[in-house]
Amino acid sequence: MADVAEKPKHTSTSEKKSKKSKKEKKPKDKHNVPHEPKTTSAAPAAEGESEVPQKSKSELKAERRAKQEAQRAAKAKKAGEGSTTKTPPEGVSQKAPPRVSADHQLDDPKVLKRRNKRFEKQKIPQRVEHQKKVSLFSHLDQYERQMPLTKALGFGSCEIHPAIIKLGLQYAEGIICGSNARCIALMNTFKRVIQDYSTPDDKELSRDLESRIKPYISFLNQCRPKSVSMGNAIKNLKMQITHIPSDMSDTKAKEELYTFIDKYLNEKIFLAGEVIKNYAITKIKDGDVILVYGCSSLLRKVLCDAHNSDKKFRVVVVDSRPKMEGREGLRRLVNHGIRCSYILINALSYMMPEVRLIF
């Protein structure tokens, strides 16, 4: 009886194992079976997709542009993490920062180092910097006036033309002052430089002459920073030199440069001054009180010609330190018979209620 009772137990365990294995196999069959319903359900989906209208080229282009803008914004956000700069909204163009000349960035050590290297390469003497600099003007040159500029120049080793050295010293000492006067003197000095120039055998005039002029301009800029009119004249002269044909003789090329310099001075300075003078005279009326600052050759012509045309007016000359150039302008106007008053710039607010025109 004991043997008969034990046998069903063994059979029950084997049956349980077989049932478990069948249960485990059933889910596998379930995963493999549902292929037919998927194929039937895919057909309506395909029919639904065919009903959706296709996008136009402009819409696709707009989507690509939006994606590009989003990518750029993400890159800018990663690059500018920790900074307070904000990206402009869409449709608003971001203005580029104004370009500042290297002569006005001397508080930047990188700009100063780059300029010193250029001067060493061009063999230009550097002026001694002021020991006690004013922090407000640290971005500008501040030199010692007692130290001569030409101390480091030698007679044999100097590569700067004597006419350029003379002009630079006149700039530094204030003998030639005023925008028009400095520009006219510069162009006349370049005529002497071109006259003494001779092209080497293995070089072209259009390239060699331009490279010769560069250290001259750097030297003059060391003496005194160039004005706007001087910068425009130098730019036009360089452009004219680069357009000279390589097969042109030196004599003919020099004649063309002389003609260009004379034409430039006549059109850009003398004729332009005449136009400004004629227009300014029409603004002056009898009984006007005109305010001027310092001494300007163009304003002196305007006031003298207006006085010659029997217009009655009075001039207030404003002056300031250190050069007190207004005294010379006052002397010339008084000698011409014009009624004048002379004040310093700290008294300007007291005279403004009387003034009608400011030149």
HUVENQUI-V238413 format. One record per backbone hydrogen bond with DSSP energy under -1.0 kcal/mol. NH is the residue of the N-H (numbers start at 1). CO is the residue of the C=O. E is the energy in kcal/mol with one decimal. If there is no record, write none. Layout:
# HUVENQUI-V238413
NH/CO/E ; NH/CO/E
This chain:
# HUVENQUI-V238413
5/1/-2.1 ; 6/2/-1.4 ; 7/3/-1.1 ; 10/6/-1.2 ; 11/7/-1.9 ; 12/8/-2.1 ; 13/9/-1.6 ; 14/10/-1.7 ; 15/11/-1.9 ; 16/12/-1.9 ; 17/13/-2.0 ; 18/14/-2.0 ; 19/15/-2.4 ; 20/16/-2.3 ; 21/17/-2.3 ; 22/18/-1.9 ; 23/19/-2.2 ; 24/20/-2.2 ; 25/21/-1.6 ; 26/22/-1.5 ; 29/25/-1.6 ; 30/26/-1.8 ; 31/27/-1.9 ; 32/28/-1.5 ; 33/29/-1.7 ; 34/30/-1.1 ; 35/33/-3.4 ; 39/35/-1.7 ; 40/36/-1.7 ; 41/37/-2.1 ; 42/38/-1.6 ; 45/41/-1.0 ; 46/42/-2.2 ; 47/43/-2.0 ; 48/44/-2.3 ; 49/45/-2.1 ; 50/46/-1.7 ; 60/56/-2.1 ; 61/57/-2.4 ; 62/58/-2.2 ; 63/59/-2.1 ; 64/60/-2.3 ; 65/61/-2.2 ; 66/62/-2.3 ; 67/63/-2.3 ; 68/64/-2.3 ; 69/65/-2.5 ; 70/66/-2.2 ; 71/67/-2.3 ; 72/68/-2.6 ; 73/69/-2.5 ; 74/70/-2.1 ; 75/71/-2.4 ; 76/72/-2.8 ; 77/73/-2.1 ; 78/74/-2.1 ; 79/75/-2.7 ; 80/76/-2.1 ; 83/80/-1.7 ; 92/89/-1.7 ; 104/101/-1.5 ; 105/102/-1.3 ; 106/139/-1.7 ; 108/105/-1.7 ; 112/108/-2.1 ; 113/109/-2.4 ; 114/110/-2.2 ; 115/111/-2.1 ; 116/112/-2.2 ; 117/113/-1.9 ; 118/114/-1.7 ; 119/115/-2.2 ; 120/116/-2.2 ; 121/117/-2.1 ; 122/118/-2.1 ; 124/119/-2.4 ; 130/142/-3.2 ; 137/134/-1.2 ; 138/135/-1.3 ; 140/137/-1.6 ; 144/128/-2.2 ; 165/161/-2.0 ; 166/162/-2.3 ; 167/163/-2.2 ; 168/164/-2.6 ; 169/165/-2.1 ; 170/166/-1.9 ; 171/167/-2.1 ; 172/168/-2.5 ; 173/169/-2.2 ; 175/170/-1.5 ; 176/170/-1.3 ; 182/178/-2.3 ; 183/179/-1.9 ; 184/180/-2.5 ; 185/181/-2.3 ; 186/182/-2.0 ; 187/183/-2.3 ; 188/184/-2.2 ; 189/185/-1.9 ; 190/186/-2.1 ; 191/187/-1.4 ; 192/188/-1.2 ; 193/189/-2.0 ; 194/190/-2.6 ; 195/191/-1.9 ; 196/192/-1.8 ; 203/200/-1.1 ; 208/204/-2.7 ; 209/205/-2.0 ; 211/207/-1.6 ; 212/208/-1.6 ; 213/209/-1.7 ; 214/210/-1.3 ; 217/213/-2.1 ; 218/214/-2.0 ; 219/215/-2.1 ; 220/216/-2.3 ; 221/217/-2.2 ; 222/218/-1.4 ; 223/219/-1.7 ; 224/220/-2.4 ; 231/227/-2.2 ; 232/228/-2.2 ; 233/229/-2.0 ; 234/230/-2.5 ; 235/231/-2.0 ; 236/232/-2.2 ; 237/233/-2.2 ; 238/234/-2.4 ; 239/235/-1.9 ; 240/236/-2.0 ; 241/237/-2.1 ; 242/238/-2.3 ; 243/239/-1.0 ; 244/241/-1.4 ; 248/245/-1.1 ; 253/249/-2.2 ; 254/250/-2.5 ; 255/251/-1.8 ; 256/252/-2.0 ; 257/253/-2.0 ; 258/254/-2.4 ; 259/255/-2.3 ; 260/256/-2.3 ; 261/257/-2.3 ; 262/258/-2.3 ; 263/259/-2.3 ; 264/260/-2.6 ; 265/261/-2.3 ; 266/262/-1.9 ; 267/263/-2.5 ; 268/264/-2.7 ; 269/265/-1.2 ; 270/265/-2.1 ; 271/266/-2.8 ; 273/269/-1.9 ; 274/270/-1.7 ; 275/271/-2.0 ; 276/272/-2.1 ; 277/273/-2.4 ; 278/274/-2.5 ; 279/275/-1.9 ; 280/276/-2.4 ; 281/277/-2.0 ; 283/280/-1.0 ; 284/281/-1.1 ; 287/312/-3.5 ; 288/285/-1.6 ; 290/314/-3.1 ; 291/357/-2.7 ; 292/316/-2.5 ; 294/318/-2.6 ; 300/296/-2.0 ; 301/297/-1.7 ; 302/298/-2.1 ; 303/299/-2.6 ; 304/300/-2.4 ; 305/301/-2.5 ; 306/302/-2.0 ; 307/303/-2.0 ; 308/304/-2.0 ; 309/305/-1.2 ; 310/307/-1.3 ; 311/306/-1.3 ; 314/288/-2.5 ; 315/339/-2.4 ; 316/290/-3.3 ; 317/341/-3.5 ; 318/292/-2.6 ; 319/343/-1.8 ; 324/320/-1.4 ; 327/324/-1.1 ; 329/325/-1.5 ; 330/326/-2.6 ; 331/327/-2.3 ; 332/328/-2.0 ; 333/329/-2.0 ; 334/330/-2.4 ; 335/331/-2.1 ; 337/334/-1.6 ; 338/333/-2.1 ; 341/315/-2.1 ; 343/317/-2.4 ; 345/319/-1.7 ; 347/344/-1.6 ; 348/345/-1.3 ; 352/348/-1.3 ; 354/351/-1.3 ; 356/289/-2.6 ; 357/289/-1.9 ; 359/291/-2.8
